[in-house]
Each structure stands twice: as C-alpha cells, then as structure tokens.
Amino acid sequence: MFDVIIAGCGPTGAMLAAELRLHQVRVLVLERDTEPASFVRIVGLHIRSLELMAMRGLLDRLRPHGRQRPAAGFFAAIATPVPRGLDSAHAYLLGIPQPVIVQLLEEHAVRLGAQVRHGCAVAGLEQDEEGVTVELADGERLRTRYLVGCDGARSTVRKLLGVGFPGEPARTETLMGELEVGVPQEEIAAQVAAIHETNKSFSLSPFGDKVYRVVVPAVGVSDRAEPPTLEDFRQGLRAIAGTDFGVHSPRWLSRFGDATRLAERYRIGRVLLAGDAAHIHPPLGGQGLNLGVQDAVNLGWKLAAQVRGWAPETLLDTYQAERHPVAADVLDNTRAQLALSAPEPGARAMRRLLTELLDFNEVNRHLIEKITAIGIRYDFGEGPDLLGRRLPDLELAQGTLYGLLHRGRGLLLDRTGGLTAGGWADRVDYLADPTAALDVPCVLLRPDGHVSWIGHDQRDLDRQLARWFGKPAG
C-alpha cells in the first residue's frame, strides 16, 4: 500500500512527489504518456516559483537551461519597465523549455525516493475510510491512503470524483509556436506594428537565429488534444495579415483556447486535485504552470503531515481555503487581460487608459506582484501586514534564508535568542540570528515560506506551533 498516489507527472505532479518525499512519504506517480511531449514549448518561471525552487535547492539546476528576462510587461503584454521595489532576490522571468522542467523535477523526485511509472493511466477509483483503490487502464488495482489528481485540464480523477468544473468554455483559439520566416525583419516589424493598432491578439517577435515567436488567432476552434500543423499557422497568418510571412521549419507548435474553469472543490475525502486538474485559464501572463507548482508546495507538507500522523485536525482543509481563492484571482486577471486584448473600440480605450495608469510605479508593481504571485497574503487572522505573506530570501549569518529550507521543514527565525521550538523540533528548525534583516523580533515560517506567526512571547508561539505543526513530541 502506498501513502500517496499522484496521477500525472507534469510539473505539478513531479513537484508534489518531491515535496512528499522530503517527509519520507511513500509516493507513486502514474503518468499516462510513455514519452515526453514531442514539441518543446518555452514557458516562464515567475518570481515566486523561482523562490520556491531556491528554497528546495533546485534553482541552480534549472537556471543554466533557461534565459532570463526582466520582470516587466506581463499584464496584457503592455510594455512597462521593471517596477521599483520588487522585494525579491530573484526578480526576473526564467524562460525555459517545459520538458526540461518536467525532467529535472521528475529526476529530483526520483532521487528523493519517489516511484514513477510511465504508460499508466487511471481509469477508476473507489475510496473508503481507510484509503483509495485506484484502477488502471490495464485493469491493475493499487491501494493508497491518498490520491492526488495532477492529470491536467481533462483530469480523469476530477471526472471520476464528480467535482463540478464551472466556468466558460473555449470560444476562440490561438496558435503559438516558434518558426523561421522567409521575409526581412523590417517588413515584419512594419506589418506587425500596423496590425497592433487594432488587434493585440497577434504577434511576431524575433527570438534569435532567424526564429520568431508567433502568436496568431486560429481559424475556428478544434480539438486541443491534436497539435496544430504548419498549415494551420499559415492559414491564421494569411487571415489576419494577408500573408504567411513564409513561415517554415517550426521548432514547436501548440494551441490554446480561452476556456476558463475552476473546480468547485479541491478535495473530497482522501482524493485531492492540483494544477490544471483544478483550474484552467488562457495563458496570458504565463501563470498556469507557476500556479500548479505553487499548489504542490502548499499541499505537499500538509498532506505529508496527515500521512505522518502529526497534522492538526484542520490542516489539510487549509489547502483549499488558501489555494482556491488564489486560482480564482488568476482566472479573473486572465479574463481582464483577454478583454483588454480584444479589437473592439471599448477594449482599445480601456487598454489605453490602463497603459496610462501603469506609468504609476505603484500600479505597475501591484500588477507584477499579482502575476508573479509574490503579492499573495493568506488569511491567518489579524496581525501585521507581513503575517500570511511569503518572506523574501534574506542574508543571514549562517547563509541565505532559503538555503535553510531545503528539507521542507518549518523554521523559527529568532532575533532575540530567547525562544525555542521545544517539542516541535522534529518538524521545525530553529535559528537565532540577531543580525537578520527583519523589522520584527521573531517569525515562524511554514515549509512553503509563508509567515505564520510574528512576535516574541513563547506561550503565543507555542499556540501557533500547535496550530500549524500539531501536538509536540513526547
């Protein structure tokens, strides 16, 4: 019997498996596909995801495979400078091939002890008070204490659970890819600029080595499970620009729709949902993969606590309470970005107005923090503004803060030297550092890096340790 079975070994599933293995949870990951995706799509890791990778010691492995670009211009692709005051040691976007992310995260999970089986699809499930029986497509039956569906927008786990997935279906479709072109760059720039006057849903931008990133509305809506062809791109370009620009030799081609949906529940009994299985939206702002990885880090330590037997009664419920509103906000901001990209006069007027407002640094920073998820504040009750927020990486006498979080444990950072983690020392590390650059005496960090307590009183600290980390040992 496994402790946790994860359906889907994309970025969300692989990250979740690794988080669980940090706590010695017996994990099996089932991946339907036998081979990696044939196309190599470049995706962007935003600031918060980069911070999480740094917390787990993964960023140095990922960074050589990607290209850094400024943390600017994410909202509706409106050109803006990097806002002043971004409080992060990783304030940039890392563009990286998605298969590389998946491979590195899967290798990380396996190195920690997770089992991964490719070519295995979930076909059925039954749960009871003791666990979940998972039936595979070939008839094999497996037993686990918990099941997590990280199996994408068409999630079999979500459908088997009967969880509602309300929202809006796809009404339009957009093609995205990297292709070589057959006309001079000056000619392309002139035509793109003219089309952009009235239509923001189209772009041809140079990507280096005569390769262009192409984003163009598709002619009609088709099955997203089928990858687009070069001819689909040529038709879309001719329809909007009157020419196909001689596109040829694609590096990768993909399609996306504007379907926007959010699961009604993230958990029923011993079965949970994460990543695209729980939420889908257009890729405006590049938030989807990041949202799923952040789901995994929020859920991992809580589910591990449940398996290991020290979770407070309501801890696992905080997964939905915290992450469902975050996803709802992402869906709303992508709806807004989509509306701002429409060619109608009203949408163009709103875009011009927002472009003016983005000249104010506070507005620009607010939207960048929203897109990159560093503005998230979970509701932990009344307290200072820092309570519920993630703590940026800090230089400490013993190294960096994030370097102390590689094991996925809590951390008590004490500037007074007068506190202790006491009976929670098996789950919470302790560091006394009077030089730490904090405006408060002490903070208690959860394993996901969010501040769950601020203060200096040991009795108050003990109450919060029990709230997040259960009963003390012994």
Secondary structure, DSSP 8 states (H G I E B T S, - for coil): -EEEEEE--SHHHHHHHHHHHTTT--EEEEES-SS--SS--EEEE-HHHHHHHHHTT-HHHHGGGSEEEES---GGG------TT---TT-EEEEEEHHHHHHHHHHHHHHHT-EEEES--EEEEEE-SS-EEEEETTS-EEEEEEEEE---TT-HHHHHHT----EE----EEEEEEEE-SS-HHHHHHHHHHHHTT-SS-EEEEEETTEEEEEEE-SS---TTS---HHHHHHHHHHHHSS-TT-EEEEEEEEEE--EEE-S-SEETTEEE-GGGTEE---TTS-HHHHHHHHHHHHHHHHHHHHHT---TTTTHHHHHHHHHHHHHHHHHHHHHHHHT--SHHHHHHHHHHHHHTTSHHHHHHHHHHHHTTT-B---SSS-TTTTBB----EETTEETGGG-TT--EEEEESSS----GGGTTTEEEEE-TT---SSSEEEE-TTSBEEEE-S-HHHHHHHHHHHH-S---
